[in-house]
Amino acid sequence: MSASSPRSHVIVIGSGMAGLGAARVLHDAGLRVTVIEARDRIGGRTHTSHLWPDLPMDMGASWIHGTKGNPVTALAKAQGLTITPTSYKRAISFDQDGHPFDFGKAVKRALTLVDAARKRFYDADADLSVQAAVEASPAWQAIPPRDRAALRLAINTRIEHEYSGDWSLLSAWNFDQDKDFPGKEAVVTPGFGAILSDLAKGLDLHLGEPVTAIAPAGAGVSVTTARGTHTADAAIVTLPLGVLQSGQVRFDEALGKRRQRAIDALGMGLLNKCVLRFDRVFWPQDVDWIDYVNPVETLWGDWTSYLRATGQPLLAAFNAARMAETVEAWDDATTAASALEALRAMYGGSVPDPVGYQITRWRRDPFALGSYSFKAVGSSRKDHKALFGPDWDGRLWFAGEATSTNYPATVHGALMTGRQVADAMLLSAIRDQP
Ligand SMILES: Cc1cc2nc3c(=O)[nH]c(=O)nc-3n(C[C@H](O)[C@H](O)[C@H](O)COP(=O)(O)OP(=O)(O)OC[C@H]3O[C@@H](n4cnc5c(N)ncnc54)[C@H](O)[C@@H]3O)c2cc1C
């Protein structure tokens, strides 16, 4: 921060985990903080829907990935949220004909094959996609088409869902360069919303005010929104990568070259949910995951049961990457009917109609323009690193999931970058003091 007074004024753009994480630290340190948010709600891609008043649903993030040492676990516990571990060991899988089969074996085989396939290209002159590396592999070519469909689903559920990029876009060299917290994968109920509300307590929040331009102004910055112009000593940008890439927020002075390269090089992927609520349970009560080798490649291939976490007959179906882009174009009724068709292929014609459903379309959401960042061909963790931190001589700072070197695409990654930027700003303010 260029201004050195502890009463400095900072604008935080975006009220997701990163923005609120940063704003909380700065506010609690005594700075004047203004949070400007385009939506009429806080939370960004952690969004707890209250469409069903008796059953709040997380339509963005819903898992804590690795509960041990994860800062989100501490926040969830502080809010008295229930943390329910889920496991791939509690799974049931169906083949193309709707018969149970050993998907775990297919997953192991697929991941081993992907590893071997990408290793063949480590010394190549240029990066290539996961798909290109896999399809060039003699081992892949030798697999009969029926088995290949199960392996393709394994690549979809274990790689495309986790990283949200299509295998034709994911970097074979670098797609998985992230770190993990140890511990379990766990669903948070009744939802992440309580954490966000707590972080936002007492903050000066401007909701429903999309930022359109950011400019240097004297020793500080000016932020133009749909409602007017705000000035401050510094601003923190937590805009999703998709929004940065779209150019819908104008930066009146060029960003650092390395930062701009990172914005252009990284990918913004897609993961969508279709949550179906039933009046009864027709699947095994103890499973967390249901996988299905749909004859239509990867469509409705991955389901999670929220029964253990919520006590309600609730299933969420996921589509990622290319299939998610296709399904996003469908209307709600078509989407729900298609998901139901997949369920009936697994559990038979007696599967009841759902009593309700909720569907996400994160690519079409103008304030997300995708679900989370991934390492596209030619990019690496260095691009996440280059995106993080100060620009414009310390007047503009960047945080958010895509700026996390170690934990991109996660709630904790977003939170940690927000807090780190705030800490760095406070440190630089102390250093600047005469
Ligand atoms: C479907 C889905 C499932 C996920 N599952 C998980 C999971 O299980 N576990 C996990 O750890 N992570 C998960 N994630 C990822 C996680 O949700 C994100 O990494 C994290 O929430 C991003 O936080 P952020 O603060 O960086 O960005 P955001 O939450 O997107 O915050 C940015 C804010 O900027 C606002 N904004 C955008 N444009 C403007 C503008 N012009 N002016 C002002 N404000 C603007 C947005 O409205 C938003 O509030 C999931 C994401 C999705 C979409």
The ligand as an SDF file (V2000), in Angstrom:
LIG
                    3D

 53 58  0  0  0  0  0  0  0  0999 V2000
  -19.7210  -25.5920   -8.6930 C   0  0  0  0  0  0  0  0  0  0  0  0
  -18.4960  -25.3130   -7.8670 C   0  0  0  0  0  0  0  0  0  0  0  0
  -18.0790  -26.2540   -6.9450 C   0  0  0  0  0  0  0  0  0  0  0  0
  -16.9610  -25.9970   -6.1710 C   0  0  0  0  0  0  0  0  0  0  0  0
  -16.6110  -26.9240   -5.2160 N   0  0  0  0  0  0  0  0  0  0  0  0
  -15.6320  -26.6140   -4.3420 C   0  0  0  0  0  0  0  0  0  0  0  0
  -15.4400  -27.4080   -3.2070 C   0  0  0  0  0  0  0  0  0  0  0  0
  -16.1870  -28.3660   -2.9760 O   0  0  0  0  0  0  0  0  0  0  0  0
  -14.4260  -27.0970   -2.3650 N   0  0  0  0  0  0  0  0  0  0  0  0
  -13.6100  -26.0220   -2.5810 C   0  0  0  0  0  0  0  0  0  0  0  0
  -12.6870  -25.8000   -1.7890 O   0  0  0  0  0  0  0  0  0  0  0  0
  -13.8030  -25.2280   -3.6500 N   0  0  0  0  0  0  0  0  0  0  0  0
  -14.8030  -25.4700   -4.5170 C   0  0  0  0  0  0  0  0  0  0  0  0
  -15.0720  -24.6250   -5.5430 N   0  0  0  0  0  0  0  0  0  0  0  0
  -14.1800  -23.4860   -5.7840 C   0  0  0  0  0  0  0  0  0  0  0  0
  -14.4320  -22.3270   -4.8050 C   0  0  0  0  0  0  0  0  0  0  0  0
  -15.8240  -22.0830   -4.7410 O   0  0  0  0  0  0  0  0  0  0  0  0
  -13.7110  -21.0730   -5.3110 C   0  0  0  0  0  0  0  0  0  0  0  0
  -12.3440  -21.3740   -5.5210 O   0  0  0  0  0  0  0  0  0  0  0  0
  -13.7660  -19.9310   -4.3160 C   0  0  0  0  0  0  0  0  0  0  0  0
  -15.0540  -19.7830   -3.7610 O   0  0  0  0  0  0  0  0  0  0  0  0
  -13.3630  -18.6330   -5.0350 C   0  0  0  0  0  0  0  0  0  0  0  0
  -13.3780  -17.5470   -4.1290 O   0  0  0  0  0  0  0  0  0  0  0  0
  -12.8680  -16.1300   -4.6490 P   0  0  0  0  0  0  0  0  0  0  0  0
  -13.0700  -15.1780   -3.5550 O   0  0  0  0  0  0  0  0  0  0  0  0
  -11.5330  -16.2550   -5.2470 O   0  0  0  0  0  0  0  0  0  0  0  0
  -13.8350  -15.7670   -5.8760 O   0  0  0  0  0  0  0  0  0  0  0  0
  -15.4170  -15.4870   -5.8690 P   0  0  0  0  0  0  0  0  0  0  0  0
  -16.0730  -16.2570   -4.7900 O   0  0  0  0  0  0  0  0  0  0  0  0
  -15.8830  -15.6890   -7.2450 O   0  0  0  0  0  0  0  0  0  0  0  0
  -15.4760  -13.9370   -5.4790 O   0  0  0  0  0  0  0  0  0  0  0  0
  -15.3000  -12.9320   -6.4280 C   0  0  0  0  0  0  0  0  0  0  0  0
  -16.4100  -11.9310   -6.2530 C   0  0  0  0  0  0  0  0  0  0  0  0
  -16.2590  -10.8940   -7.2410 O   0  0  0  0  0  0  0  0  0  0  0  0
  -17.5440  -10.4980   -7.6450 C   0  0  0  0  0  0  0  0  0  0  0  0
  -17.4880   -9.8030   -8.9190 N   0  0  0  0  0  0  0  0  0  0  0  0
  -17.3790  -10.3240  -10.1680 C   0  0  0  0  0  0  0  0  0  0  0  0
  -17.3660   -9.3300  -11.0890 N   0  0  0  0  0  0  0  0  0  0  0  0
  -17.4550   -8.1620  -10.4040 C   0  0  0  0  0  0  0  0  0  0  0  0
  -17.4800   -6.8050  -10.7850 C   0  0  0  0  0  0  0  0  0  0  0  0
  -17.4070   -6.4180  -12.0540 N   0  0  0  0  0  0  0  0  0  0  0  0
  -17.5880   -5.8400   -9.8110 N   0  0  0  0  0  0  0  0  0  0  0  0
  -17.6570   -6.2070   -8.4860 C   0  0  0  0  0  0  0  0  0  0  0  0
  -17.6410   -7.4910   -8.0780 N   0  0  0  0  0  0  0  0  0  0  0  0
  -17.5300   -8.4630   -9.0260 C   0  0  0  0  0  0  0  0  0  0  0  0
  -18.3070  -11.8050   -7.7150 C   0  0  0  0  0  0  0  0  0  0  0  0
  -19.7070  -11.5980   -7.7110 O   0  0  0  0  0  0  0  0  0  0  0  0
  -17.7950  -12.5240   -6.4710 C   0  0  0  0  0  0  0  0  0  0  0  0
  -18.6200  -12.2700   -5.3500 O   0  0  0  0  0  0  0  0  0  0  0  0
  -16.2150  -24.8090   -6.3290 C   0  0  0  0  0  0  0  0  0  0  0  0
  -16.6510  -23.8510   -7.2490 C   0  0  0  0  0  0  0  0  0  0  0  0
  -17.7810  -24.0930   -7.9990 C   0  0  0  0  0  0  0  0  0  0  0  0
  -18.2590  -23.0420   -8.9570 C   0  0  0  0  0  0  0  0  0  0  0  0
  1  2  1  0
  2  3  1  0
  2 52  2  0
  3  4  2  0
  4  5  1  0
  4 50  1  0
  5  6  2  0
  6  7  1  0
  6 13  1  0
  7  8  2  0
  7  9  1  0
  9 10  1  0
 10 11  2  0
 10 12  1  0
 12 13  2  0
 13 14  1  0
 14 15  1  0
 14 50  1  0
 15 16  1  0
 16 17  1  0
 16 18  1  0
 18 19  1  0
 18 20  1  0
 20 21  1  0
 20 22  1  0
 22 23  1  0
 23 24  1  0
 24 25  2  0
 24 26  1  0
 24 27  1  0
 27 28  1  0
 28 29  2  0
 28 30  1  0
 28 31  1  0
 31 32  1  0
 32 33  1  0
 33 34  1  0
 33 48  1  0
 34 35  1  0
 35 36  1  0
 35 46  1  0
 36 37  1  0
 36 45  1  0
 37 38  2  0
 38 39  1  0
 39 40  1  0
 39 45  2  0
 40 41  1  0
 40 42  2  0
 42 43  1  0
 43 44  2  0
 44 45  1  0
 46 47  1  0
 46 48  1  0
 48 49  1  0
 50 51  2  0
 51 52  1  0
 52 53  1  0
M  END
$$$$
